[in-house]
Amino acid sequence: MEVQMNVLLVDDLPAIVESLKNGVNWQKIGVKKVYCANSVKEAKLLLMNFSIDVLLCDIEMPEENGLELAGWAKEHVENLECIFLTSHAE
């Protein structure tokens, strides 16, 4: 049986989200659906309303950062794996 998972991509830069969404053959690696958000607020709405298995997000974002999102998500979403991306030197 093939495992199918859902992924949420989160970055405050829409071009980064689109690049990740279009630059990976998600189906080939077992991803059924890719959701996209450009803010922590949007990400929380998606996490509350859809079954998401993997959160792939930027660390540095305005208002709330990716670490805060992951902390919130771990409390509200069961069995969620978090992966962080950043291009900042710090």
C-alpha positions in Angstrom: 0.0 0.0 0.0 1.4 3.4 -1.0 1.5 6.1 1.7 0.0 9.3 0.6 0.6 12.5 2.7 -0.4 16.1 2.6 2.2 18.9 2.8 1.8 22.6 3.8 4.3 25.1 2.4 4.6 28.3 4.3 6.7 31.4 3.4 5.9 35.1 3.5 7.4 35.4 -0.1 4.8 34.0 -2.6 7.6 33.4 -5.2 9.3 31.0 -2.8 6.1 29.1 -2.1 5.4 28.8 -5.8 8.9 27.7 -6.6 8.8 24.9 -4.0 5.3 23.9 -5.1 6.3 23.7 -8.8 9.9 22.7 -8.4 9.4 19.3 -6.7 7.7 16.2 -8.1 5.5 15.8 -5.1 3.5 12.9 -6.5 6.7 10.9 -7.0 7.6 11.2 -3.3 4.1 10.2 -2.1 2.5 13.6 -1.6 -1.2 13.6 -2.3 -1.9 17.3 -1.8 0.3 20.5 -1.4 -1.3 23.3 0.5 0.3 26.8 0.4 0.2 29.8 2.8 2.0 33.1 2.9 1.6 33.8 6.6 1.3 32.1 9.9 -2.3 33.1 10.1 -3.1 31.4 6.8 -1.1 28.4 7.8 -3.1 28.0 11.1 -6.4 28.1 9.2 -5.2 25.4 6.8 -3.8 23.2 9.6 -7.1 23.5 11.5 -9.2 22.6 8.4 -7.3 20.0 6.5 -5.4 16.8 7.2 -1.7 17.9 6.9 1.2 15.5 7.6 4.3 17.7 6.9 4.8 21.4 7.6 7.6 22.9 5.5 8.1 26.5 6.5 10.4 29.5 6.6 11.7 30.5 10.0 11.8 34.3 9.5 8.4 35.7 8.7 6.7 39.0 9.9 4.3 39.0 12.9 4.9 35.3 13.9 7.8 33.2 12.8 8.1 29.6 11.7 9.3 28.4 15.2 6.2 29.9 16.8 4.0 28.3 14.2 5.6 24.9 14.8 5.1 25.2 18.5 1.4 26.1 18.0 1.0 23.3 15.4 2.5 20.6 17.7 -0.1 21.5 20.3 -3.1 21.4 17.8 -2.2 18.9 15.1 -1.5 15.2 15.8 1.5 13.4 14.1 2.7 16.5 12.3 6.3 16.6 11.1 8.0 20.0 10.8 10.8 21.0 8.4 12.3 24.5 8.5 13.8 26.5 5.6 15.7 29.7 5.8 18.1 31.7 3.7 19.1 34.1 6.5 22.6 34.0 7.8 21.4 34.3 11.5 
